[in-house]
Amino acid sequence: MRYPLRWLNCFCALLLASGLTARAALPAPEKEFRTPEGAALHAALAKEVATAGKPAWQPMLNYLARLHGQSVSPATGFFKYAYESLGPGYMRGRAFGHWDLTHERLDTLRASPEHVRNQIHNELAGQQPDGLIPGLVTFGISGHPGFETIIETDQPTFKPFKGFPPLCG
């Protein structure tokens, strides 16, 4: 079963409460980031973590900083900039979602305004003629979460008959 990024926040809080460290859940450093943009986002967020008010929060916030960095993929299709996906556990890490992305932008705004600006440009690039933007864009995957199928292309795909009004802040 795959979970969206927002559920990971709850998982990390439970991990901290249980006395475990998030460090055990991290992949090997050499495989951490797929893009230079992801590594830069992680570095900017890690700098923010160092100023966190409560030291007890730092392991969870460091984990989330790494997860944000790991969720950045190279530009493709109508995405002019590297895009941040919903995370490696949702649709195999190959999805770009409107509402989840809004929360990701709020998480990263102070640390990396350029990243947030690029995500807004990417999201608005998929705007439909009626002004709506897709709620979920997938890359090389079709179907619904849990029943997805890998397809031959890495081009972004979405259902043009469903959309949301732009909410980019």
NORGIMO-V247647 format. One record per run of one state. SS is the DSSP state (H for helix, E for strand, C for the rest). FROM is the first residue (numbers start at 1). LEN is the number of residues. If there is no record, write none. Layout:
SS:FROM:LEN + SS:FROM:LEN
//
This chain:
C:1:4 + H:5:13 + C:18:4 + H:22:4 + C:26:3 + H:29:3 + C:32:4 + H:36:14 + C:50:5 + H:55:16 + C:71:1 + E:72:2 + C:74:2 + E:76:1 + C:77:2 + E:79:1 + C:80:3 + E:83:2 + C:85:6 + H:91:3 + C:94:1 + E:95:3 + H:98:11 + C:109:4 + H:113:13 + C:126:7 + E:133:1 + C:134:2 + E:136:4 + C:140:1 + E:141:2 + C:143:6 + E:149:2 + C:151:5 + E:156:2 + C:158:6 + E:164:1 + C:165:5
//
